[in-house]
Amino acid sequence: QVQLVESGGGLVQPGGSLRLSCAASGNIYSINSMGWYRQAPGSQRELVAAITSGGSTNYADSVKGRFTASRDNAKNTVYLQMNSLKPEDTAFYYCYAQLLGSRYWGQGTQVTVSS
């Protein structure tokens, strides 16, 4: 079992920045990768960013160059730095942890980009 606690969402103006955090606890040594999905009203959930236990990252095309995923292994925490935010980034963001054969989800956090 893995527990994930997210923080860092909120309201920001277009062009602004936010940083999401996702702290993992429990069976953390079995985690292969972590990352974020997001879901806007009326849309499917989409992968935003992922980071492996080795630190490799991949991003959705829509966020490349603006979002950066990183990890602090000492704190068992991954981060999503979101810069140059756009209104279309508005969504509920969910952190996940991928283990062999199972995936765990955080509670989610709302990101709203609006003037």
N, C-alpha and C positions, 0 to 999 in steps of 0.2 A: 504494500500500500504506500502511496505517495500522497502527501497533502501539499496543496499549492495555495499560496496567499498572494493576491495581486494588490497593487496599489499604484497610484500615480495618475489616474485619469482625471478628466475635468473639462472645463470650458476654456477654449483658447481662440484668439483671433486668427484669421488666415495669415499665414507667414510665420506664425509663432511656433513654439516648441513645447513638447511635453516628454517626460521620461516615465515609462512604465517599469515597474519592478515585479518580479515573480519569485517569491521565496519558497523553496522546496524543503520538505521534511519527510521523515519516514525512511523508506527503502531507497535512498538517493543513489546508492552505489550501483543500482540496476538501471539507472536512467541512461538511455542512449542519446537522446536529444531532447531539447526543449524549444519552445517557440510560441508564436501567437497566431491565432486566427482572429478574424473580425467578421461581424455580421451587421449589416445595415438593415433597417426595416424594408421588408419586401425583397430582400436579396439573399442569395445563398451565402453560407459561411465560406470564407476564403482564407487561404494561408497567406499570412503577411510576411513572416520571417521565421527562420529556424536556425538553431545553433546546436552543433553536435557536442558530445563530451570532449572531443578533441579541439573544439573551437572553430570548426568550419561553419560557414554561414551560407544561407541562400535566402533570396528575397523575391517577393512578387515584383513583376516588372513595374507596377504602378508606384512602388515605393523605393525602388533602387535609386541610390544617390541621395535620398532624403532620410531614410530610416537606417539605424545601425543597431544590430543585436550584439550584446556582449555578455560575459559571465564573470562572476566572482566566485571561484570555487570555495574559497574560505568561508563565504557566507551562504553557499548553496543557493545563490540568487542569480537570475538572469535579468537583463535589462533590455528595454527597447527605447532607444533615443529616437525621437521623432522630430525632425526639423522641417521647416518650410511646409507646415501643415496646410492642407487644402480643405475646403468644405466637403469634398468627396471622401475625405478620410474619416468623416463622422460615422461612428459605428460603436457597437459593443465589442470590446477586445477581450479575448479569452486566451489565457496562458495554458499551455499543455506540457505534459511530460510523457515522452514515449519510452516505454520499456519493451522488452521482448514479449510480444503477444498482448500487450495492454497499453492503454493510454489513460492518463488522468487529466482532469481539467480543473482550472481555477474557477473562482466564482464570477469572474468577469468584471470589467470596469468600463464605464462609459467615457468615450472621447467625443467631444462635440467641438467642431471648428466652425465658428460663426462670428460675424461682426455685429 
